[in-house]
Amino acid sequence: MYRTKHNELIKWKISNPRKPLIFLGARQVGKTYLLKEFGRKEYKQVAYINFERPGAPKNLFEVDFDADRIFTVLNAYCNLKIDAENTLIIFDEIQEAPKGITSLKYLYEDAPQYHIIAAGSLLGVGIHPGESFPVGKVDFMKLYPMSFYEFILAMQETGIAELLEKKDLANLNFFNKKLINYLRYYLYIGGMPEVVQDFALNRDWQNVRKIQNQIITSYRNDFSKHAPNEILPRINMVWDSIPAQLSKENRKFIYGVIKEGARAKDFEMAIQWLTDAGLLHKVYNTSKASLPLVAYQELSAFKLYHNDVGLLGAMSHLNAKTIAEGNSIFTEFKGALTEQYVYQQLIQNESLSIYYHTFGNSKYELDFLVQNSEDEIIPMEVKAGECLKSNSFRLFWQKNNPKKAIRTSLADYKEEEWMTNIPLYAVSSI
């Protein structure tokens, strides 16, 4: 299945200077598959080392960081002759190799001709104590679950996908009904590659839910295997509370939803572990709609979005029959799935800084306030139901008069005097 990150990997390959690449992403979002496909298509050979596997040379970097010794060992382990210009070297689950992250600094300095990508599902939580990070010596790239655009490609709708890619919103209106139908599918299936691939082949809703539950179980196993014992129970409690947190009218994270009397200091480490693992994403409130938004973020006020809308639905026990019940899936859990979907599309664009915004003594709330690479501040309103009126959105516009204002809903693309309505299926065009 095609992933848009393939093009970014090509840019990394031809970059000068080319640093080792750290490829981040939660477990089962497709990192290994994409990297192997990239290697197969763009190189003559791939040297793949998964440091979680039995027999892998986990202690490779503990002896020293001598490049000649390291590549001699890799030649033997991979049973090939590594050619610097024609071999992609993949260090998978590198957090399992002591000093593996540190080694990237020396490999960049002493052997910059090699093409090296280090990946790991738990890189954010698995760096060994006392290990130095190669600041300035590596590049970074993140992979998320499949976007709606990638989902449409997986459904073999190449023509519609081309219109989405070109942001041809006017002509996309002609395919409104088909796209909304696929959007219903996506809100249930989500973007986990294994789930999407199975649905593309079999169109079996029960199997979709079975695979999703297996992924959720594997995440829980990761908690037990990798998380510190002292915070493991709290990690599970935070994780289990996410459907309830997002189904509130105000989706701000409330510690009391976890358990009565819960306090921030009791759960902040558990939340940090889950966000470092890429399983949850924290979006802060910004108290002021001014540049830069980060200067006005409120660290005590935030929302926690899930990694994937399909997994969120599975954790919420969403029934597949909602797919057949018109547009009810968009309003399930007070529109939680729709807002999760929008965030999941926005985060694919790493040039965006994403917040939400409360104003009027917290009486009014804007779903998203986005700062783009051109330092534009764009207010966004997400509408899951039929009613498109929003007092908060209109009041924000009247107060701040932004150059752009975007409402995303099931309605067709339409330019109005003060804002633009972008269909939910085209939210990635923002």
Secondary structure as UniProt FT lines:
FT   HELIX           5..14
FT   STRAND          21..24
FT   TURN            27..28
FT   HELIX           31..42
FT   STRAND          45..50
FT   TURN            51..52
FT   TURN            54..55
FT   TURN            58..62
FT   HELIX           67..78
FT   TURN            84..86
FT   STRAND          87..92
FT   HELIX           94..96
FT   TURN            98..99
FT   HELIX           100..110
FT   TURN            112..113
FT   STRAND          115..120
FT   TURN            121..122
FT   HELIX           123..126
FT   TURN            129..130
FT   TURN            135..136
FT   STRAND          139..142
FT   HELIX           148..154
FT   TURN            155..156
FT   HELIX           158..166
FT   HELIX           169..172
FT   HELIX           173..175
FT   HELIX           176..189
FT   HELIX           193..202
FT   HELIX           205..226
FT   TURN            229..231
FT   HELIX           232..246
FT   HELIX           255..258
FT   TURN            260..261
FT   HELIX           264..276
FT   TURN            277..278
FT   STRAND          280..286
FT   HELIX           293..296
FT   STRAND          297..306
FT   HELIX           309..315
FT   TURN            316..317
FT   HELIX           320..324
FT   TURN            326..327
FT   HELIX           328..346
FT   TURN            347..348
FT   TURN            350..351
FT   STRAND          353..359
FT   TURN            360..363
FT   STRAND          364..371
FT   TURN            373..374
FT   STRAND          377..382
FT   HELIX           391..400
FT   STRAND          406..409
FT   STRAND          414..415
FT   STRAND          420..423
FT   HELIX           424..429
//
